[in-house]
Amino acid sequence: MTARAPDAPTAPRALSRLRAPEAARGNALHAGAWWLWALGLATAASRTTNPLLLALLVTVAGYVVAARRTDAPWAHSYVAFLKLGLLVLLIRLVFAFFLGSPIPGTHVLVTLPELPLPDWAQGVRVGGRVTAEGMLFAAYDGLKLATLLVCVGAANALASPARLLKSLPGALYEVGVAVVVAMTFAPHLVADVRRLRAARRLRGRADRGVAALLQVGLPVLEGALERSVAVAAAMDARGYGRTAHVPAPVRHATSALVLGGLLGVCVGTYALLTADGAAYGTPLLAAGLAAALAGLRLGGRRSVRSRHRPDRWGVRAWLVAGSGAAVAAATVWADGRWPEALRPATVPLAAPELPLWPAASLLLGLLPAFVAPLPPAPTGPEPERGAERDAEPERRPEPPPYRRPHRSEESP
Amino acid sequence: MRARAGKPRTGGASGRRAGPVRQARAVRLGPRSVAALALVSATGVAAFGWPLLADSASGLAHARDAPWLFAALLPLLLAVAVATVADAGLDAKAVAMLGVLAAAGAALRPLGAGTAGLEPMFFLMVLSGRVLGPGFGFVLGAVSMCASALLTGGVGPWLPFQMLSMGWVSMGAGLLPRPDTLRGRPELLLLAAYGAVASVLYGTAMNLQGWTYIAGLGSGVSFVPGDPLGANLSRFLAYVLATSLGWDLPRAALTVVLTLTVGGAVLKALRRATRRAAFDAPVAFAPPERPEP
């Protein structure tokens, strides 16, 4: 694409400027924008049980993921969440089939023998009539949750967790560093385990079984703890622990805001649990949350550091987040306007129809597939690349035996 | 720095043999952190238990968005709680130890995922909480869950609940009695018993938060808004029996077996690393001394 751009005449050049650029370190999309987009789609999914609309949402999210995902390990989570969604749908159908459904229905599919249960379990029913209406209701509701999960999976696939951690507020800096250390170390630990198992295999000992697991696991843990001391020394040497002097009034204000806010949230939540506490519980909860978040922001004063290449929230981020918000808003509006189209009836049985305007508004969610920066490498034949990567450590131990005698002969 | 951190070790080790020495606390918990943790935990109890705790006439019991409300509220509260703990003192050594242990937890987690709930992660979290104290334990549980979800792309509405409950599991291990004096076989038995109870409770709590949306509204074991507590409770128990008890009990058994067999060695490794890190050593920054010309 970059090779073609200079040859293009002037009129298409304006167009090509509008086209999404290739992602580089400078223009990467803010990870929060992907999450807002996905949460907008999820909100839309939570407002409808129409299977046609839900299928359209899954397709929209899938298209954007296919167009903009990278080769990172988390980029496979769209499929993983799709499987999880199908599992949830299956669980719901199995429950509705064997454990009965409160939905009244007349179309009996099959009548299972009913299990007699003791008195204390009177809310539960095992077996009995299975109606088409009950199964259809369970399927619609399960499909809604599955779509919601798929939207979350799309965010997982598209947003880079490392970038997300970079935009944490200052008060969470230490914990963010701990998460980054953990995410960097975990693959090392897995590699260590592989190496030790390979060493055991070479010595002719079993590398499977409980004993092998323990004899490999303990040295790995010891090594990791050793390494943590070294990491701490390295962090200390780079002036990591330095904190700014925070004046006492600011410190006290932070404490008061955090503790007062949390107290408000706690009391507000428990007020919501009572019969008529919603009147004062909701504002108390909101005010407490605002105070606690203000305290969190004020607490960031203690960390003094500059960010290297902070992710900017640019026009493209606004567009991506805005498309999700637009989908959510349109669906919430449509829910009030055509409730029977968005929640098709299951009693009596009827085929769901595709409402035209709500369906068209869902297509707004496709916008990121055109405005978000293109991932650097086109998503090529991934299984081969994955296989190559797996095969590499197996192949690597071979060269040294050929080279070592060579060198030892030369050196004296 | 490394050499300096190593020096007090020799003295400490020889003093240790003479008698019980106070267990190092990797993260100091001031009254402010304790209050913040208590308030967030109390709110967390409501976030987990609202299907059973809410009055049948309350608006929350009938709101279909209640699970999502709490899934949105909990991350913010966790952020505030963790930031408050970090404010009181999370130095480079604690951050590095936190990162490494969370990495070990995150690496252990996919090991058992899907195979009948064999999660060796619990065992590590319980032992680390015991050795490194309740404050470190809470942050460790939350950070490991977060890191493993980010690594595997498993961020979802369940993540804040997992972070909070794993934080509780690890914090509870730090709050067990006699952390400075109880050693050897009795300690392992105590930790094994705690690990078994904690892992079953963890599973039950996670069921309780998933019950309202995974079981939906359309089946005989799902949450019915506005029903009396007894009816909903029996339905919840049926849901637990139907879905996850087969996962929770093997997990508890695995935690007990691992604690009793390798617990001693892992505890020793953790204590040695804690001693080497010298968490209790006072750190003071002074301007460099100018050599007299």
Interface residues (C-beta under 8 A of the other chain):
Chain A: S46 P73 W74 A75 H76 S77 A80 F81 V88 I91 R92 F95 A96 L99 G100 S101 P102 I103 W120 A121 Q122 G123 V124 R125 V126 G134 F137 A138 D141 G142 L145 L149 V152 G153 A155 N156 A157 P161 L164 L165 P169 A171 L172 E174 V175 V177 A178 V179 V180 V181 A182 M183 T184 F185 A186 H188 L189 V190 V193 L214 G217 L218 V220 L221 E222 A224 L225 E226 R227 S228 V229 A230 V231 A232 A233 M235 D236 A237 Y240 G241 T254 S255 V258 L259 G261 L262 L263 V265 C266 T269 Y270 L272 L273 T274 A275 D276 G277 A278 L285 L289 A292 L293 G295 L296 G299 R302
Chain B: M1 R2 A5 R32 A35 A36 L39 V40 A42 T43 A46 A47 W50 L53 A54 D55 A57 S58 G59 L60 D65 W68 L73 L76 L77 A79 V80 A81 V82 A83 T84 A86 D87 L90 D91 A92 K93 V95 A96 M97 L98 G99 V100 L101 A102 A103 A104 A106 A107 V139 V143 S144 C146 A147 S148 L150 L151 T152 G153 G154 V155 G156 P157 Y213 I214 A215 G216 L217 G218 S219 G220 V221 S222 V224 D227 G230 A231 N232 S234 R235 L237 A238 A242 T243 T261 V262 A265 V266 A269 L270 R272 A273 R276 A277 V283
